[in-house]
Amino acid sequence: MINCVQKFCFCLIIFRNPFELIVCITKENTANVPITGRVEIGTVLDIYLKNVGLLCKEFLNFFLRSIETQPMTWKSSISDCRRREILFNDKSVLVTGGTGSFGKKFIEILLKKYKPKRLIVYSRDEMKQFEMQQKFDDSCMRYFLGDVRDSERLKRAMYQVDYVVHAAAIKQVPAAEYNPMECIKTNIHGAQNVINAAIECGVKKIIALSTDKAANPVNLYGATKLCSDKLFTAANNYVGFRETRFSVVRYGNVVGSRGSVVPFFKKLKDEGAEFLPITDERMTRFWLKLEDAVEFVFKSFQRMYGGEIFIPKLPSMRIMDLAKAIAPELPTKVIGIRPGEKLHEVMCPSDIYYDTIEFEDHFVIKPSVRFCGADYETDALGDKGHPVPDGFDYNSGNNPHFLTVEELRAMNP
């Protein structure tokens, strides 16, 4: 039956309550388009067929039977290419922690690629917001002072917002170890406040940023981000029939971000230090550029059904290679691992290999509680993945791709 449909080019649009499902089928991609959607029996109001040609009656009957027998299947976010290209156009987007390294780069790239209706920076530092206003003064920009610990302020900021990126967090490992309750209030309680505000305000999609330290955590920061990940993936279980969906993006160390090792090494070099301090010569980390992190978040908004943890495939770097790339003339001195540090960071733990799906350029960890009938092995863009082998573990030490000294130098000019 599918073969006969491939001869034609047509568009099926099913309008229903409370959502609208659009399935576009063309000569080129018919066989690759999954037909899914949350369709309640009896809620199909009308069907419009355009340029049907000699559409076989059997296919139409097959389509209607399939959706009637699966009343609780997932609402697909598949759309045609034109809609994917205008993801944030004429939409309202909010970034918590918007004055941080990721937030600033996210806003910079989003303004270059899209034309949002509103782009809201939500953070608690008025000086950083003032500095950002000097650079980003587009008419769509809004600057909201507020803390993610303040649930009422979040609800006000999210009013009529379509998309949210939750980037606010206490991230410094030593600071979190010394001030555990402050880290918990921001990273866990703040995450729950973001979730509640998003549901009450009817936000369409929310992506929370996570860290490789949330996988098998050994420090408080990682533990709080693991709790946050669980909160966001589980939030899909109690949205009911609302359109709001939550997913998580987990990635490794970002080149040159505030408080990271690159600016620290460069500062020591510029100040004429006699050596570079190394915690352990065997240490490795995942490594990516800030703009790559932003692009991965953009793509994850398009791929998500809700409940996934998206993990990019990244290169690793050895700390000794990084030291050679930044200051080859300086010797190194081993000072010992700091509290809460690991030799190698993990992004896909072996303990949950059975929930891990591998795609061409990323991994997806499925939610432990399935709140819908989504087929996570085929994402919302139609890309297909496959389960990983038994006991699969993706960490910075066993990664097949390591950056050379020359590559690290090029990434850290």
N, C-alpha and C positions, 0 to 999 in steps of 0.2 A: 504494500500500500504506500509506503514512503517513496518507493521508486516512482510511482505515478505522480506523486506530488512534486518531485524534483523537476518535472517538466515545466512547471508554472512558477510565476512570481506573484505572490499575493500577500496580503496583510490581514490578520485576524485581530480584531479588537473586541474584547469582552468587557463591557462595563458592568460593574457589580457593586454591591454595597458591603463593606465600606471602602473597598479599594478598587483600583483599576488595573487590570492586567493587560499588557501589550505584548503580543508575540509577533515578531517579524520573521517571515520565512522567505528566502530568496533562492534563486537557482543555485547560487554558490554555496549557501550554508545550511540548507534544509536539514541534512542528516545530522548536523552538529548542534542544532538548537533544541535544548530540553524544553518540554512543554510542562510548566509547573505553575502553581498558583494556589493561594488559599481561596477556595471557592466553596461556599456553603450551598447545599442542595436547595434549589429554588430561588437563588439570588441572582442568577444570570438574567439580566434585563433585556439585552439585545445583542445581536451579532451583526457586525458590518463586514462585508467582504468587498474588497476593491481589486479590480483587475483579476478576477478569479479565473477567467478563461473557462476551461473544461474541468474545473475542480470536481473530483469524483465525490459522489454523495456518501460513499462508504467511509472516506477519510473524515468528513465532517461528523458523521455519526460516531466514529471511533473516538474523535476528540471530545465530543460531548459526554460519551459514556465514561471516558477516563477521568474527567474532572468531577463527574457526579459520584463516582465510586471512591473518590479521595477528597472528602470535604475538608480535611484539615491539613492538606499538603501546603507547602511553604509558598508565600508570595515571592515570586521571582523578581529580582532587580535587574534582570536582563533587559536591555534596551538596544535600539539601533545605534550605529556608530555616531551619528550626529548628536544624539542625546548624551553619549558618553563624553564627547568633546566639550560639552557645555555644563559639566557636572555642577559647578558652583555659580554659574551665571545667573544673575537675578535672584540669588539665594542669600540668606543671612547665615553667617558662619561665626562661631565664637571659639576662641582659643583660651583656655585657662592656662595660667603661667605664660601668657603671651609675650612677656618681655624677656624671657629666657632665650638661650641660644637657638633652640628648636623653633620657638614661637616667632622670633624675628625672621628666620630664614623661611619658615612656612608662609608668613605674610608676604615677604618679598616675592617669592615664587608665585603664590596665588594671585597677587595683583598683576603679575606679568602675563599669566596664562588665562585668567578669567576676569569677569566683570561682575563681582558680587554686589548685591543690593546693600548689604551691611557686612562689615568685617570688624568684629568686636574683640578687642584685647581686654582680657579680664586678669588683673594681677593686683598685688597689694603694694607695690613700690611706686609712689608717685613720681619720683625723680627719673626712674627708668622709663615710665610712660611719657614724661615730658621730653626726654631725649628721643624716644621713638617718634613722637609727633613731629619733630623737626625733619625726620627722614620720610615718614609715611604720613602724608597729609592729604591723601585722596578724599574725595567727598564721601566715600562709603565708610571711612574709618570711624570707629567709635572706641573710646577709651573708658573702661569701667574700673574704678578702684573697688577692690573687694577681695575677700579671702574665701577659699573653698570651704573653710570651716563655718562660714556664714551662709546657712541654707536659704534664708529669706533674700539675701542679696543675690544669690545665684538664680533664684526663681525670677527676680526682676530682670537680671541680665539676659536670661534665656527666653524671655517673652518673644514669641513669633520667630524664634531661631530655627533654622532647618538642620544645620550640621554643627557638631561640637567636636573639637579635639581637646582631650584632657591631658595637658602637659605639666600641670602644676604638681610639684612634689618637693619634698626635702630629700636631696640626692646624695649628699656627702656622707660616705660611710662612717668616718670617725665622728662627725657631728651627730649622726643618728645614734651611734653607740653611747655617746655621752649624754644625749638628750632624748632618751627613748620615747617618752610620752609625747613630746612635741612632734616627733616623726609619725607616731601612731595617729595623732589628731589630724595631721595634714594628709597623710598618705592613705589612711583607712577611713576615718570619719569623713574626711573631705571627699573621698571617692563615693561614699554612700550619699552624701549631699548632692553631688553632681548627678548621680543616678536618679534620685528622687525628683530633683528639679527638672531634669530632662523628660521624665515621664509625665509630670504634671503639666509641663509646657508644650508637650506634643512634639518634641524634637524628633526628626526623622531618623538620623543616624548619628551615633556617637562612637568615636574611636579613642580608647585610652592608651597612652604610651606606657610601655613597660620596659624591662631591662633584663639582660641575661642573668643578673644577680637574683632574679625571682625564681630561677630554676634551681632546685635543691639548695635553698638559701642557707648561708652560714653566718650572715650578719643581719642586723635588725632592718636595715634599709631593704634588703632583698626579701625578708620575711613580710614586711608591710606591703611591698609591691606584689608579692604572691597573693596576699589577702585581697588587694585591690583587683588583681586579675580575676580572682574567683568571684568577687562581687559583681564585676562588669559582665562576665560571661553568664552568671546566674540571673542577672537582672532581666534577661529575656524571658525567664520563666514566669514572671508576674506582671508583664505588661498587658496581659489579656489580649483584646482585639485591637489595641492601639497599634499604630504604625511604627512606634519607636523601636529601634534595634541597636544593640551594643556589641562591639567587638574590641579586640586588643591587638596592638602591634608591639612585638618584642624585638629589640635589637641590641647590639653591643656598643662598644665605646665609639663615640663620635669624635672625629679628628678636630682638635682645636677648640672643643667646647669649653665653657667656663669651668675652671677648677680641675681640668684634666691634665694628663702628664705632659702633653706637648707644650702648652704655654709655660708650664713649670720648668721643663728642661731648657726652653729658649730663654727664660728669664735668668736662670742660673748661668747660662752661657754668656749672655749680654753683661751680666754683673761680674764676669771674670772669675767664676767659681773654679776651684782646683779639681773638682771631680763631679760626676753625676751620681746621685744616690740611687741604688737599685735594690728593690726589696728582695728579689730572688732571681738569679740568672736564668732559671728555667721558665719563668712566667710568660704566658701567652695571653693574648686578648683578641676578640673579634674587632674588626676595624672597618669603619665606613665614613664616608664624607657626609656632611650635614645635608647637602642638597639631595643626596641619594636617599637619606632617611625620609625627607619630605616627599619625594616622588613615590616612595614605597607606601606612605600613608595615603596619598592620592589614589593609588592603585587599589589599596585595600578597601577604600570606600566603595569602589566599583565592584570588587570581588565579593564583598561580604553578604552573607545571609543574616548573620547574627550569631554570637556565641563562639566564634573562632578566635584563636590566637594566631596571628600571622607572624611568620618568622622569615626574614630574608636570608638567602644564602650569601654569606659574606666571606671575605678572605680573613686570615688570621695574621697576626704579627708577633714576633718575638721581641721582648723588651730590650734585649741586647742589640738587636738589629735597629730598633728605634733610636737607641742612644747613639749608635754609629751614624745613623742618617742625620741626626740633628747636630751632634757635636763630636765628629770623629777624632778631633784633636784632644778631647778630654778623657781621662781614665774614668773607670766606674768603681764604685765602692758599695759592697753589699751591706745593707743596714737591717735586713730582716723583714719578714712579712708583717704588715700592720694588722691590728685587730680587725677581724671580719673579712680578710682578703683570702682569695683562692689562688692556686697556681694557674689553673685553667678555668675559664668560664663556660658554663653549659647553657644551651638554648633549647635543646630538645632532650629531656632526661630519658634514660633507658627505662625508667619505671613506668612510663606511660607510652611506650612505643606503639601499643595497640590503638591509641587514639591519634597517632601522628600520620599525616598524609604528605607525601612528597610531590611537589610540582616542579616545573622546569627551573624556576628561579627562586623558589621559596618553599617553606613547609607550612602546614596548618595543623594545629592541635585542636581536635574537636572538643566541644564542651562535654564534661563528664556526665551531665544530665541533658538528654536531648529533649528540647522543648518543642520540636517541630519535626516534620518529615523531610528536612533538607538533606540532599545528597551532597555531603561535603567533599566527595571525591570529584565532583564537577562544580566549579565555583560559579558565581552569578554572571561571569563573562563567558561561560561555556568552556573554560580551560579545564582539562582533565588531569587528575593526579592519581597516585596509587599508594597503597599502604607501604610503610617502611618495613624492613626485615625485623624479625624477632630480636629484641634486645638492642635495637638501634639507639645510638647515643650521638648527639651532635654537639661537640664541644670544641673550644679553640685549640686544644692540644692535638686532637685527632683529625682536624680539618685537613682535607687534601690540598687546599690552596693557601699557601703562605706567601706574604709579600716579601720581596727582596729589599735589600737596603736601598737600592736605586729607586724602586717603586715607592717606598716609604718617603724618600727624600722628595720625590715628585709630588706626593700628596701633602707634604708639609714644607712648602717653600719658605 
